[in-house]
Amino acid sequence: MPTREQRLSEFSTDAPAGSGPYELLCEDKSGTYVLPYPCSFSEGRWLNARSGEQIDAAVIGWRAF
């Protein structure tokens, strides 16, 4: 199983320059996970690119979807 640092090294942690779509790396008390759907970034918030709903998770990294 990859460590947190190994997973995070595959993602950017800087603020994204565009709106996406992005693949998000999130973290909870159990570890890290990737959301299975494309996301976008708008007005400082992460959103589900399909539904427009705000992502209610601790986003720790992103990369192009």
N, C-alpha and C positions, 0 to 999 in steps of 0.2 A: 504494500500500500504506500503510495507516495506521501511524503511529509507535506506539511502546510507550505513550507518554503519551496519545495519542488513544484507544487501546484501553482503557487503564486508566481514563480519565475516565468511561467508561460503566459502571464497576463500583465497588462499595464495597470499601474496604480495612480497615474496622473489623471487629471480631469480630461475627459474626451474632448476633442476639437470639433467634432461634428455630432450629428444626431443619431447615427447608427445605420444599420442594425449592429448590435453587439451581443456577444455571448458573455454572461456574467458569472463570475466566481463568487459564491456567497459562503458565509460561515455561520454556524450555530454551535451550540454546546457539544454536539456530536462530531463536528469536524467541518470540512469544506465540501461543497457540492456545486455543480454547474446547473444553471436553470436550463430546462429543455426547450426553450422557445426564445425567439429573437427579442431583444430589448432595445429601447431607445433612451436617449438622454435629452431632457428638455427642462429648461429653467431650473437647473440644479437638482432635478429629480430623475430617478430611473423609472421607466415605464415598460410594461409589456407592449411590444410593438404591434401586436395583433389586436388586443382588447383596449389598449390605452390606460389600463389600470396601473396605479402606482405599485412598484415593487416594495413589499413589506418584508424586507430581509436585510441582513448586514452584508452589503456588497463590498468585497475587498479587492476586486480586480475585474478587468474587462479586456476583451479582444474582439477583433472583427468577427462577425457571425459567419 
